[in-house]
Amino acid sequence: MENTATSILDQYRASLLEDALFRSEGPPDGQAGLQRHMLLKVVDGKGYMEHLLFSNGLLAGRGDYRLGRGHSATYRGMETFFGASLMLGGSFDLEVPDLDFHERISGSQTWIRSGHIGSLRYAQPADQHCCGVSIDVPAALLEGWREEAPKALNPGIRAALTHSAPLLRPLPGTHRALRAIGRRMLQVNTSSLCGRLQFESLALDMLAALLRVEDGASADLTPAERRERRLRVALDEARDILDAEWASPPTITELGRRVGLNECYLKAGFRDRFGTTIGAYSRQRRLEQARRLIEREGHGVQEAAFAVGFTNLGWFASNFRSQFGCLPSHLVRSA
């Protein structure tokens, strides 16, 4: 796995530095518990991409960035025993010719992969907030679990581990616990030993959450209770998508497709569960971001309004006062 992981890192690093969109930020040498640490900062845009290869062979990565211009790259000879990626925001187009695969990978989706995938090409647009995490796992790390309790594994994962042919596919029903782990992985400071230990622990938590059988198949629930539970899970996922993609939220049609609900059920269910409409919730998230820019980062009213997508300052101020009980200019004066 070390050679495979090193190859993955080398290809990532070469492609991301090639177009001068990223620059390498070399971490300190001799970091305990690590075989390799790759940190790249965005040059044309904002944010970073980071991968840590731990001594046990686990490769964990994360990214949180916005590109100033679009980027595309081709990776060749991609191979892993088992890997998974969780998008928490944004999207990109992915093509794998050998698998006749061409999909748009978007927020709140988990994709699993195994085997020799061959050439892989991706394309990402500019000016889109993208964030997500990934893990690649060596065979030795999973052998004990697979031998100990094969029936306890998530069926989708078990198929990936026993499938001889290369595999790349979405994992249905990404649950909130997995997304919560991903968001925590984005927040850890890996510059210290304790931070790296926490990041490795969260990556293993992510692996455990992927492997275990989902608790949504409770046999003791009635059909009506199971339908109600599936609806709640879908609505919670819809809200998580809106939280992650507040800067460019999906349309109601797209949101419904991603969570598996038609528009009528989605709109009515969202209003009943959260006490507001989808449009009002998205607007609330943008206003919260605007308030953060004004209060914590010292932005002016116009700058903050434009940053979160309001082009009419009067409409922005009116919505801001309705939401927070004061005009945005009041926060600027009192900052």
HELIX and SHEET records of a PDB file:
HELIX    1   1 GLU A    2  GLU A   18  1                                  17    
HELIX    2   2 PRO A   97  LEU A   99  5                                   3    
HELIX    3   3 ALA A  139  GLU A  148  1                                  10    
HELIX    4   4 PRO A  150  ALA A  152  5                                   3    
HELIX    5   5 PRO A  155  THR A  162  1                                   8    
HELIX    6   6 ARG A  176  GLN A  187  1                                  12    
HELIX    7   7 LEU A  193  LEU A  211  1                                  19    
HELIX    8   8 ASP A  215  ALA A  217  5                                   3    
HELIX    9   9 PRO A  223  ALA A  244  1                                  22    
HELIX   10  10 ILE A  252  VAL A  259  1                                   8    
HELIX   11  11 GLU A  263  PHE A  274  1                                  12    
HELIX   12  12 ILE A  278  GLU A  297  1                                  20    
HELIX   13  13 VAL A  301  ALA A  307  1                                   7    
HELIX   14  14 LEU A  313  PHE A  324  1                                  12    
HELIX   15  15 PRO A  328  SER A  334  1                                   7    
SHEET    1   A 9 PHE A  22  SER A  24  0                                        
SHEET    2   A 9 LEU A  34  VAL A  42 -1                                        
SHEET    3   A 9 GLY A  45  PHE A  54 -1                                        
SHEET    4   A 9 LEU A  59  LEU A  67 -1                                        
SHEET    5   A 9 HIS A 129  VAL A 137 -1                                        
SHEET    6   A 9 HIS A  71  GLY A  89 -1                                        
SHEET    7   A 9 THR A 110  GLN A 124 -1                                        
SHEET    8   A 9 SER A  91  VAL A  96 -1                                        
SHEET    9   A 9 PHE A 101  SER A 106 -1                                        
SHEET    1   B 8 PHE A  22  SER A  24  0                                        
SHEET    2   B 8 LEU A  34  VAL A  42 -1                                        
SHEET    3   B 8 GLY A  45  PHE A  54 -1                                        
SHEET    4   B 8 LEU A  59  LEU A  67 -1                                        
SHEET    5   B 8 HIS A 129  VAL A 137 -1                                        
SHEET    6   B 8 HIS A  71  GLY A  89 -1                                        
SHEET    7   B 8 THR A 110  GLN A 124 -1                                        
SHEET    8   B 8 LEU A 167  PRO A 170 -1                                        
END                                                                             
